[in-house]
Amino acid sequence: MMRIALPIAVLGAAALFLYAYGSAGSGDATAESVATPPPAEVGVIKVVAQDIKVAAELPDRINPARIAEVRPRVGGIILERVFEQGSNVNKGDVLFRIDPITYEAAVEAARAGVARAEAVLLDATQSESRISQLEKRKVSSTAELDRTKAARLQAEAELAAAKAELHRAEIDLSFTKVTAPITGRIGRASVTEGALVSAGGAEVMTTIQALDPVYADILQPVSELLALRRALESGALKELEPGVAQARLYLDDGGAYPHPGRLLFFEATVERTSGQVILRAEFPNAGNVLLPGMYVRVKVDQAMQSDALAVPSQAVQRDASGAAQVYVVTDENTAVLRPVTLGHPVGNRVVVLAGLEEGDRVVVDGFQKIRSGAAVKSVQWIDPTTSVETRVDDSAQAASTPASN
């Protein structure tokens, strides 16, 4: 009986051992599967060298291309305001009418003076003709003939003076109609009907501004211009060809103005108080969207950087000290942090001066799921602002996918 019970106990112990061992093995497999998750998926771009324009973005206010302060050129009482305030006017349009009655009388008097001078000239001419005939017949002396010639010349001069006086009176009469000196948008009237104005006075009757095109006078620090000049002289940057440089304008609400402008000139002097130089840009303004005094930001192309490398701004990380760095995907499909030196921004991208090479794959999206040295699965990244795909090579994407056992 004892011989039969012993084998049964041994078999039970062996079964219990095998069960415990199997359970331990299953636990190890589960722990292993939890400890090795699949590679994180990240969006990457492939860095490509390209020519990038170097631009300066500076604040400014809009100025009209031309501005005219309308002033009276003759004195009198204003009878009528003809224009509609805030409307567009053309050069030569009548704006105000000044009482012309005294100027009409002056014109009539000047016309009478011309008629009188013409009569005097006629008498002097006839007298000269008679004396000339008498002198030929030796009836009159040469001195008498000379006197009549002088009288005729004096009468001609008096007639010319009378005509000039008539012309001046007619000009003064025409000035009673105050006209627009330029084409543009007219502002409010500073004087009303019944007001007395005087010639050469200080009062401004209204103001006209030409708003198409408009100017943006930009202030740029001299230090930036000197740095740009040194970069051009060293060959780090290339000067833009004539006519290539553009100016782009951004409104106060951040929206981009749809019409590009052009840079006209750099001021030849530096402002003493601010140490800045004025750059003037011109923008079309057919819809009168840009108004004088409006705050804007202007981005002006100033040079060209050849074979530049740029990455999206969101790809740039900062360490504890604030230094810039980016995640780069290696050939082994691991993400490593690499310090970089940044240059100027270009839209939603930033130029990288050092730390990257052409062909590097930079992580743009998904880096919050990885750490340096982690395995990753790289996929193409789509720029949401432009809907332009930045693709990686199919071979690199295929290599980034782990093989299944």
BAFIPA-876882 format. One line per 2 residues: their letters; for each residue x, y, z of C-alpha. Coordinates in steps of 0.02 Angstrom, whole numbers, plus 50000, padded with zeros to 5 digits. Layout:
BEGIN
A) X/Y/Z; ...
! end
This chain:
BEGIN
MM) 50000/50000/50000; 50145/50117/50043
RI) 50228/50076/49876; 50073/50134/49779
AL) 50053/50301/49874; 50233/50359/49848
PI) 50227/50366/49656; 50063/50462/49664
AV) 50141/50595/49778; 50291/50613/49664
LG) 50181/50636/49512; 50077/50770/49601
AA) 50232/50867/49651; 50298/50860/49473
AL) 50133/50923/49404; 50131/51067/49528
FL) 50309/51116/49480; 50270/51115/49294
YA) 50115/51224/49323; 50214/51350/49425
YG) 50353/51356/49296; 50230/51382/49155
SA) 50146/51525/49247; 50313/51608/49279
GS) 50361/51593/49096; 50197/51670/49041
GD) 50224/51816/49162; 50398/51849/49093
AT) 50329/51855/48915; 50195/51979/48966
AE) 50321/52090/49054; 50434/52085/48902
SV) 50291/52138/48787; 50248/52285/48903
AT) 50430/52340/48916; 50457/52353/48726
PP) 50318/52461/48649; 50318/52492/48460
PA) 50418/52643/48394; 50328/52811/48408
EV) 50265/52886/48245; 50337/53058/48206
GV) 50318/53179/48060; 50483/53226/47979
IK) 50548/53335/47839; 50703/53312/47735
VV) 50813/53466/47742; 50846/53537/47568
AQ) 50964/53681/47526; 50881/53827/47436
DI) 50902/54012/47400; 50810/54114/47532
KV) 50781/54301/47532; 50840/54397/47685
AA) 50704/54518/47737; 50682/54648/47873
EL) 50511/54664/47955; 50486/54836/48029
PD) 50340/54938/48099; 50275/55091/48008
RI) 50126/55203/47973; 50047/55240/47805
NP) 50076/55409/47722; 49987/55479/47569
AR) 50087/55493/47408; 50032/55676/47393
IA) 49944/55794/47510; 49876/55968/47470
EV) 49810/56097/47594; 49681/56203/47504
RP) 49697/56388/47546; 49610/56542/47474
RV) 49708/56644/47347; 49591/56793/47356
GG) 49491/56864/47500; 49303/56873/47519
II) 49146/56794/47587; 49118/56609/47551
LE) 48954/56589/47459; 48950/56400/47434
RV) 49038/56236/47476; 49021/56130/47320
FE) 49105/55964/47366; 49044/55822/47476
QG) 49156/55795/47625; 49251/55631/47624
SN) 49225/55602/47437; 49348/55580/47295
VN) 49384/55736/47191; 49479/55764/47030
KG) 49607/55897/46994; 49516/56056/46941
DV) 49349/56017/47026; 49269/56171/47107
LF) 49269/56156/47297; 49215/56329/47360
RI) 49143/56487/47281; 49195/56657/47350
DP) 49086/56811/47320; 49149/56874/47150
IT) 49061/57042/47141; 49210/57153/47180
YE) 49321/57053/47063; 49196/57065/46921
AA) 49198/57254/46944; 49388/57253/46938
VE) 49382/57158/46774; 49263/57285/46699
AA) 49374/57428/46755; 49526/57344/46680
RA) 49435/57319/46515; 49394/57505/46513
GV) 49577/57544/46544; 49624/57436/46395
AR) 49499/57527/46285; 49567/57696/46341
AE) 49746/57641/46305; 49695/57578/46133
AV) 49617/57749/46094; 49774/57840/46150
LL) 49880/57725/46043; 49768/57755/45892
DA) 49786/57944/45912; 49973/57932/45932
TQ) 49988/57820/45778; 49886/57939/45671
SE) 49986/58090/45731; 50148/58003/45687
SR) 50082/57962/45514; 50033/58145/45480
IS) 50196/58215/45542; 50291/58089/45438
QL) 50203/58149/45279; 50237/58330/45323
EK) 50418/58294/45360; 50439/58216/45188
RK) 50375/58378/45109; 50490/58479/45219
VS) 50341/58560/45304; 50377/58486/45478
ST) 50541/58463/45567; 50627/58300/45610
AE) 50614/58341/45795; 50425/58346/45783
LD) 50427/58176/45699; 50534/58105/45838
RT) 50414/58173/45968; 50264/58088/45886
KA) 50359/57923/45875; 50397/57932/46061
AR) 50214/57968/46098; 50164/57817/45996
LQ) 50287/57703/46088; 50225/57767/46255
AE) 50046/57731/46205; 50094/57554/46157
AE) 50174/57528/46328; 50021/57596/46416
LA) 49912/57477/46315; 50021/57330/46366
AA) 50008/57382/46549; 49819/57397/46535
KA) 49808/57223/46460; 49915/57153/46600
EL) 49802/57235/46728; 49652/57157/46642
HR) 49737/56986/46645; 49774/57004/46832
AE) 49594/57053/46867; 49532/56903/46769
ID) 49648/56789/46867; 49584/56858/47032
LS) 49406/56830/46971; 49447/56649/46926
FT) 49519/56623/47102; 49347/56655/47174
KV) 49314/56475/47119; 49427/56374/47235
TA) 49475/56215/47141; 49561/56051/47188
PI) 49749/56059/47154; 49767/55869/47149
TG) 49660/55713/47127; 49624/55617/47286
RI) 49514/55595/47440; 49454/55759/47515
GR) 49430/55780/47702; 49316/55887/47806
AS) 49285/56071/47770; 49367/56189/47895
VT) 49263/56340/47841; 49078/56360/47804
EG) 48967/56471/47699; 48970/56650/47759
AL) 49147/56641/47827; 49269/56778/47779
VS) 49434/56719/47709; 49586/56819/47658
AG) 49720/56793/47528; 49882/56728/47601
GA) 49798/56688/47766; 49843/56545/47880
EV) 49674/56459/47870; 49663/56291/47781
MT) 49494/56270/47696; 49512/56081/47674
TI) 49642/55947/47639; 49658/55826/47491
QA) 49763/55668/47500; 49814/55557/47353
LD) 49790/55378/47416; 49838/55274/47264
PV) 49978/55233/47283; 50028/55261/47464
YA) 50198/55268/47549; 50265/55173/47699
DI) 50415/55261/47775; 50505/55125/47874
LQ) 50634/55156/48010; 50775/55028/48016
PV) 50917/55032/48144; 51087/55076/48073
SE) 51162/54923/48160; 51055/54807/48053
LL) 51106/54897/47894; 51290/54885/47942
AL) 51273/54699/47979; 51188/54674/47811
RR) 51327/54769/47722; 51462/54664/47806
AL) 51372/54503/47756; 51361/54563/47577
ES) 51545/54610/47573; 51598/54442/47648
GA) 51495/54344/47522; 51381/54266/47652
LK) 51237/54354/47566; 51209/54405/47386
EL) 51138/54571/47331; 50967/54562/47248
EP) 50954/54603/47064; 50868/54768/47021
GV) 50680/54749/47021; 50682/54585/47120
AQ) 50663/54658/47295; 50483/54665/47354
AR) 50398/54741/47503; 50255/54649/47587
LY) 50135/54733/47707; 50042/54664/47857
LD) 49894/54755/47933; 49867/54796/48116
DG) 49756/54642/48139; 49895/54528/48075
GA) 49818/54498/47904; 49928/54509/47749
YP) 49894/54647/47622; 49866/54557/47456
HP) 49963/54679/47345; 50154/54681/47354
GR) 50246/54846/47348; 50420/54900/47298
LL) 50563/54982/47389; 50595/55156/47320
FF) 50751/55217/47411; 50855/55227/47570
EA) 50869/55397/47653; 51045/55468/47639
TV) 51051/55530/47819; 51028/55452/47991
ER) 50905/55525/48116; 51003/55600/48260
TS) 50879/55556/48398; 50843/55374/48353
GQ) 50996/55319/48254; 50885/55247/48118
VI) 50875/55263/47929; 50714/55291/47832
LR) 50668/55167/47695; 50521/55216/47584
AE) 50412/55082/47505; 50266/55111/47386
FP) 50105/55007/47385; 49955/55011/47266
NA) 49793/55058/47353; 49654/55054/47224
GN) 49523/55003/47354; 49579/55136/47480
VL) 49607/54999/47609; 49765/55085/47671
LP) 49729/55251/47755; 49854/55384/47812
GM) 49911/55354/47991; 49866/55169/47989
YV) 49988/55060/48088; 50065/54921/47983
RV) 50217/54807/47976; 50320/54801/47817
KV) 50436/54659/47767; 50568/54716/47642
DQ) 50681/54598/47542; 50861/54657/47562
AM) 50976/54514/47507; 50984/54331/47453
QS) 51060/54187/47552; 51115/54046/47438
DA) 51105/53861/47484; 51020/53900/47648
LA) 50941/53769/47760; 50774/53806/47843
VP) 50658/53707/47955; 50483/53742/48021
SQ) 50486/53848/48178; 50388/53716/48274
AV) 50531/53591/48252; 50647/53696/48360
QR) 50663/53642/48543; 50746/53736/48686
DA) 50851/53663/48825; 50859/53728/49004
SG) 50981/53865/48954; 50875/53920/48806
AA) 50990/53850/48672; 50906/53791/48512
QV) 50904/53608/48463; 50808/53491/48349
YV) 50771/53306/48340; 50859/53220/48193
VT) 50814/53043/48136; 50970/52940/48105
DE) 50995/52801/47977; 50956/52677/48118
NT) 50786/52763/48139; 50823/52833/48310
AV) 50788/53014/48360; 50936/53112/48429
LR) 50941/53292/48491; 51062/53402/48395
PV) 51107/53582/48444; 51084/53709/48304
TL) 51122/53893/48273; 50972/53989/48207
GH) 50967/54135/48086; 50823/54246/48028
PV) 50643/54187/48017; 50561/54159/47847
GN) 50373/54151/47869; 50336/53998/47977
RV) 50513/53933/47952; 50681/53983/48022
VV) 50852/53975/47939; 50979/53858/48020
LA) 51156/53927/48009; 51246/53779/48089
GL) 51207/53605/48157; 51116/53528/48007
EE) 51167/53461/47838; 51069/53441/47678
GD) 50974/53277/47680; 50950/53269/47869
RV) 50778/53212/47927; 50711/53331/48058
VV) 50564/53290/48171; 50426/53420/48154
DG) 50278/53335/48236; 50265/53205/48373
FQ) 50424/53245/48468; 50325/53257/48630
KI) 50310/53067/48621; 50496/53031/48607
RS) 50661/53060/48693; 50838/53066/48628
GA) 50895/52893/48574; 50719/52823/48556
AV) 50670/52719/48405; 50544/52807/48293
KS) 50438/52775/48140; 50454/52924/48023
VQ) 50311/52976/47909; 50290/53120/47789
WI) 50240/53286/47869; 50108/53401/47790
DP) 50122/53587/47824; 49946/53639/47880
TT) 49975/53822/47832; 50016/53786/47650
SV) 49951/53608/47624; 50119/53569/47545
ET) 50188/53396/47583; 50368/53376/47634
RV) 50406/53195/47593; 50541/53075/47648
DD) 50614/52943/47534; 50511/52786/47517
SA) 50665/52687/47557; 50692/52780/47720
QA) 50510/52759/47767; 50517/52573/47728
AS) 50676/52555/47830; 50594/52642/47978
TP) 50460/52505/47989; 50521/52358/48098
AS) 50516/52187/48019; 50391/52063/48088
N) 50455/51898/48156
! end
